[in-house]
Amino acid sequence: MTEPLRLGFIGLSTKGWASTHLVPPLLAPPLSSHVKLLAISTTNPTSAEASAAKYSTANTSVKAYHTPESIASDPNLDIIAVSVKTPNHLENATKVIEAGKDLFIEWPAGRGLKETKLLAELAKEKGIRTLVGLQARQNVVFRKVKKLVEGGKIGDVLSTSMTSRIFGPHGSWGPTVFKGSEYLLKKDNGATLLDIAGGHFFEAVTYILGPVDTLSATAVVQHASSQVVNPDGTPTGDVVPVDSPSQVAVSGTLKSGAVISLHWRAGLETPSNVKAATPLLWVIDGTKGSIRIESDHPFAAFVGMCEPTKLWVNDEEVTIEDDGKTNEGRAWEEYLKGEGAGDYSDLQHAVQIKSIIDAIWRSAEGGTKSIEMVPSILSSTALTTNMSSAMIAIRLKAGYGPPVAIKTSRRDLWRGTYEVSMTEAEESVRMEDNGMRADGLVPCDILCRKTPKSIKVFKVVFSGFSCNLVSVITVKAGHLCRENTTSEQSGREEVSCWV
């Protein structure tokens, strides 16, 4: 029999999220035979001792620590779980990884994309296994829906739409907030409505329907301040400022071409158990039918935690058998199958979900964005060139692949996919024509698979258009250096940018 996994836990107290949702499945069969809780760490020595006493048994004495360094250095631990407030994720998880211990980290696994990427890179460098608290793929309803979609039950997916709301009237991201949860109201803390509820849902939608391609988003702060209340709802007298949105709406497309429309709502006074409040309604439409997922659970917006209560396929309600397990427990069962064998989310996958969240933030702040996981090395600049009846407007912007807009008076001038190459590296990228708009602009996306730091020159080559003039433009340090126009029957445009 394989020896049980020896677990340490940072942030496990006698009450709170970890004690009510994360630890219980580990202490019950079947996981209790495969995982042993041996150590706990909290910032307060007194609370650490109290927690250790609570989780100690007649056969196992749980050690108490009160620093991440001390529990990470315990030689009798195989894996350490981190469930603390998001602003403290990076510090605590880094200590665990640096000590060479495997890591469980609760979602959102750091503040923003940058911190999640730092943890993922460090874990990869150290060669450790990671498990992230993104459990939507463990949901039995979603697994059933995935099989239905992949089995062609509703044909080709055309669109999907979802609306959900956070429990009220004292839920997070609204006019009132429970004492101890004030940090959720500060956007920079990385625990917003979008980061948490949105992250869990994108885990579900990409698991079932595939990756996101493009999107446009709106995020609105509807409450400039929030009144702090006690657990019973009575005011404490404190009022805190809010810069975290209470309404987030996203529309866009998946790589499959399906259209997405998503809306997260918070800050509503209506109690969550009111039917009209619609805690969760998710519809997937296909060429042969539709799937409808619904839940009246107050926490239904957090799809990684709560199972939807109803599922319809066309006009038939589908019964889902309850196996008595939680999504958190199922994720650990998958992890215990071994690397490459189990179906669970790790830090590398978390980066992909965070990339979507990051694109939504950028879109909400400045327009439509394309999802690209590999950052561009280009510096910001802009340039234009006239070519007979066409003008090419190119905006090179640091970030996730520079968007390109082509303006022409002829609708038949630009066609298809344009090749883009980077010199000094055998690496190709592609620029896709997204279709002409009413104002004559053809928005295109440059999608880079890889941008090594060694690249010094970025060359964009447009081809496939019916123009007999070609203009070669060189840009250095963001300034137009020279422009040469030559005649070429096929039509070709080259733009080089030194960075």
N, C-alpha and C positions, 0 to 999 in steps of 0.2 A: 504494500500500500504506500502511495506517495505521501511524504510528510506534509502536514498542513502548512499553508502559507502563514508566515509570522508577520503580523500586522501591527504597525504603530499608527497613531491617529493624532494629527495636529488640528486642534480646534474642536475636539469632542468634549463637551461639558455635560452636566447633568440634565440640561434642557436646551432647546434650540434645534435648528435644522438638522444637524448631523445626528443628534440623538433620536429624533423622531422619524427621519426618512432614510438616512444613509446606513446607520449601524444595525437597526433591527433585522434586516434580511441576512446579515452576516452572522447573527447570533442564533438563527433558527435553521432547521434542516431545509434543504440539503447542504447549505453552505457552512453550517457550524462544524461539519466534519472536515472541511477543507481549508478553513481560515480560522486562525486563532488571534484574538486581540490581546496583545502583550504589553502595550505601552500607550500612554496618552500624554499629550502636551497642550497646555493652555498658558496664556501669558501671566496668569495669576497662580502662584503656588498653592494657595488655599483651594481654589476651584479645581486645580489639577489633582490634588489629593482626594477631593470629594468625588470627582469623576472616576478616578482609579478605583476608589472603594466601591462605587456603584457597579462597575463592570467586572470586578474581581469575582471569582467563583471559588468553590471549595477546592477545585483542582488547578486553578490558574490565578496567580497573583499579578495584577496589572500594575506596571511601573508608572510613576508620575514624574513628568518633566515639565519645565516651564520656559524652555527656549527651543527653537527649531534646531540649533546646533547640537544640543545635548541628545535629543531623541534621534536625530539623523546619524549620530555617531554610535548608537547602540548596535553592537555586533550581532545581537540576537534577533534582528529584524530583517525581513526580506523586502518588504514594501511598506511605504508610509503614505497615508492618505492625508490630504490637505483640504480642509473645509473651513476657511476663515473668510472675513470680508474681502471682497475683490481687491481693494487697494493693497492688501497684504499678500496676495497670491504669489507675486513674483519673488519676493524675499524668502518666503517659507519654502516654496517649491524649489528654488535655486539651491538652498541648503541641502535639501533631500537629494537632488540630482548630483550635486558636487560630492556628496558622500557615497555615491555609487549605488544608492538604493532605488529600486523600482518605485514608481509614483502613481498614485491616484490623485487627481485634482478635480474639484468640483467646477462645473461650468459657472462663469465664462472663462476660466483658465487665464486670468490676467486682465489687465486694463487695456483694451484695444488690441488691434492686430499686432502692433510692435512687441508688446510683452509676450503674447502667445507665441510669436515667431521666435523670440529669444529663448523661451523655454523649450520649444520644439528643437531648435538647433543645438542647444546644450544637451538635451536628452539623446539626440542622435549622435553627437560627438562622444558622449559617455557610453553609448551602447546599452542604454537601459530601456526597459519596457514601460509604457505609460498607459493609463486608463483615464479617460475624461468623462465627467458626468453629463454626457450627452446621450440620453437613453431612449430617445424617440423610436429608434430602430428596434428596440426591444418590445415595443407596444404590440400586443397581439392583434389589435385591430389594424394597425398600420402594416403589419406583416401580411395579414389577410388581403388588404387592399393592394399591396405590392404584387402579390400572386395574381390577383384578379386583373390588374392592369397589364402585367407582363404576359398573362395568358390570353390577352386579347378580348376579354369579356366586354369591354366598352369600345373596342376598336382602337384607332389611333387617337391619342389624347390631343384635343384641340385647345382646351383652356382649363384653368383651375382658379377658383376664387375662395377666399377665406375671410371671415370676420370673427374676431374674438374680443373679449373684454376681461379686464382684471376685476377681481372680486371687490365689492364695495359694501358699505360706503367709506370704509377706512382703509382701502387698499393703497398700495404704493403708487407714486406718481400722480397724486391728486391733491385736493385742497386740505386733506388731513393725512397724517402719516403716523404709524405706531412708533412709540419711543424705541430707539435702538436701530431703526431703519432709516434714519435721516440721510445716511450716506448714499442711499439710492437716488436721491433727488439732485445730486451733483453729477453732471454728465461726465466729467473727467475721471470719476471713480470707476467708470466702465461697468456699471450695474444698472443700466437704464432699461426701460420697457423693451426697447429694440434689442439690446444686448442679451437680455435674459429670455423673455418670451419669444422674441424674434429669432434668437439663435436656436432655441429648441425647435421652433417650427421649421426653420430652414433645414435642420437636420432631418426632419420628417419628409419635407417636400422633395429634397434632393435624393433621399433614400428611395422614395417611391417613383418619382418622375424624372430624375436625372438632374444634371447641373444647370445652374442659372447662366444665361447668356448676357442679356442687357437688362437694365432697369432704370426707372425714374422714381424718385421718392419725395415725400413731404413729411416733415417732422415738426410738430407744433407744440410749444409750451403754452398751455392754456391757463396755468395757475402760476403767478409770479412768486407766490409764497405758499407755504403749507403749515397748517397748525398741528403741532405734535400732540398726540393723545396717548393715554395709558391703554393697557390691554382691554379694559372695560369700555373704552371709547370716551372717557372723560378727558377734557383738555388738561395738559400740564402747565399751560400758560406760555409755552415756548412757541415761537414762529420762526421757521427757517426759509431762506430763499430757495428758489427752484429754477434750474436751467436744464432740467431733464424733460424731454417731451412726454406729454400724456396722450398724444395722438400720432400714430405713424401709419402712413399709407404708402404702399409700394405697388407699382405696376411694371410689367416688362415681359420678357420672353425667356423660355428655357432653350437649351441647346437643340432640343427636338423641334423647336418652332412653336410650341404651345405658349399661349398667352397666360400670364399670371396677374392676379389682382388680390392684394392682401391688405388687411386693415386691423391694426391693434388699437384698442380703445381702453383708456384708463381715466381715473378722476371722475367717474360717474357716481351720482348720489343714489341711483337706483340699486337696491339690494341685489346681489348676484343670483338669488334664488327666484327672481321674477322671470317668468318665461320669456317675456319680450326683451329682456336684457341680452339674450343670446350669448352665453359664455363662449360657445364655439360652434361655428357652422362652416363646414368645408365641403365644397362641391368640385368634383372632377368630371368634366364633360369630354366625351369621345365621339367618334363617328358612328358608334353603334349603341350609345347609351350614356348613362351618368351614374356616378357614385356620390352618395351624400353621407357625410360623417357629422355627427352632432353630439353635443354633450351639454347638460345643464349643471354640471359640477362647478362649484364656485371657482376652483382652480383649473378649469378646463383649458384656459389659455396657455398654461404651462404643459404642453403636450408630452414633454419628457417625463412628467410625473404622474399625470392622470390619464387613465384609459377613457376614450370616448364611450358614451353610453349607448349610442345607437348607430347602426350602419345600414344603409339601403343601397341596393344595386338595382337601378331602374325602379320598378314598383314593388320590389320584394325586399322585406326587411331580413337581414342576415343575422342569425344568432351566433354570438361569440362565446365560446366556453371559457369560464373563469378558472384558471389553474391555481388561483390563490397566491401567485407570486407577484412581486413588484418589478417594475422596470429596472430599478436599481439592482435588485437581486439577480435578474436575468443577465444584466451586463457583467456582473462578477462571474457568473457561470460561464459565459462566453470567454472571458479573460482567462479563466482557469484551464480552458482547453489548450492553451499554448499559443505562442506567437505564430501567426499565419494560419491558425486553425479556427479560432473563434471569430465571431462577428461582433466587434465592439469598436468604439471610437477612441482613438489615441490622440496625442498632441499634433501629429502630422495632419490628421483629419480636422482637428479643431482649427488649424490655420486656414483650411479651405472655407469653413463656415465663417470664420472671422473676416476672411477676405470679402465675403458677400456683405457682411455687416459694415465693413469699412467702406465699401462702394456705396452702400445706402446712405451713410453719413455724408460722403462726398457729394452724392447726388442731391441730397436734401439741402446742401449748402451751395450748390452751383450747377445743377442741371443733370441731364442724363449721362450715365457712366456705363462703360462696358466692363464686365467682370474679367479681370486678368490677374492671375496669381503671381506673375513674375514682374517685379518693378522695372520700369524703364530707367535707363541711365542718362536720358536726355535732359538738358537744361532748358528752362523756359525761353521761348522765342517765338516769333511769328514772321511769316514771309509770304509774299504773293508774287505771281508772275503772270503776264499776259501772253496768251498763245492764240493768235488768230481770233476765233470767235469764243474762246474759252479762257476762264481765269481759274487758276488753281490756288486755293487758300489753304495753307498748311499751318496748323498750330502744334508745335512740339512742346509738350508739357511734362514735367517730372511727375512720375506716378506710375500708373498701371497701363502704359501703352498709349501713345499720343493719338487723340482723335483727329481725323482729317475730314475737311469739308471741301468738296469740289463744286464750283459754280460754273454753269455753262448755259448758253442760250439755246443749245440744241439738245433735245432729250435723247437723241440717239448717239450722242458723242461718247458717253462713258458706258462701259459694259463690263460685267463680270467681276472677277477677283484679280486684284493687282498684286504683282510680286514685289516683295520688299527684301533687300539683302543687306547684311552688315559686313563690311570689309574687315579684313584681319581676323575673321572668325568664320568657320564653315557652318554657319547657322542661318537658317532661313526663317522668315516669318511671313505672315500673310495679311493683306489688307482687304476687307470685305466691303463690297458695295451694299449699302443698306436701303437703296431705292431713293429716287429723286423726290424731294418735297415740292410743295406748291411754289415756293420762292426760288426754285431752280437749284437749291443746294442738294448735293448727294453726300449725306453723312457716311463716313467710312470709319472702320476701326482697325488700327494696326495691332495685331495680336502677337506678342513676342513669347515664344516658348522658352527662350533662354537668353540672358544678357550677361555674359561673363564680364567681370570687372576689367579685364585686359583690353576690351574693345575701345579703340580710340576714334574710330570713324563710323558714323551711321549713315548709310546710303539708302535712299528710298528710290525705287525704280518703278515708275508707272508705265504700263504698256497695255496694248489692246484697244487703243482709241484711234478713230479715223481722223487724224490731224497730221498735216504734212510738215509741221514745224516742231522742233524740239528745243527746249531751253534748259541749259545746265546751270544750276545755281549752287554756289558754294557759300556756306554760312559758317562764320567763325566767331565765337564768343557772342553769339546772338545778333551779329550784324551782317548785312549783305555785303559780301566782298567782291563778287564779280558775277556777271551774267553773260552767257554766250548762247546765241541762238543759231542753230544749224538746220539744214533741211534734211528730213529723213522720211521716207515714204510711209513706214509703219507707224511712226509717231512714238515718241519715247520721252519721258521726263525723268531727270535724275536730280536728286537733292542730296547734298552731302553736308553733314553737320559734325564739326569737331567738338568734343565735350571734354 
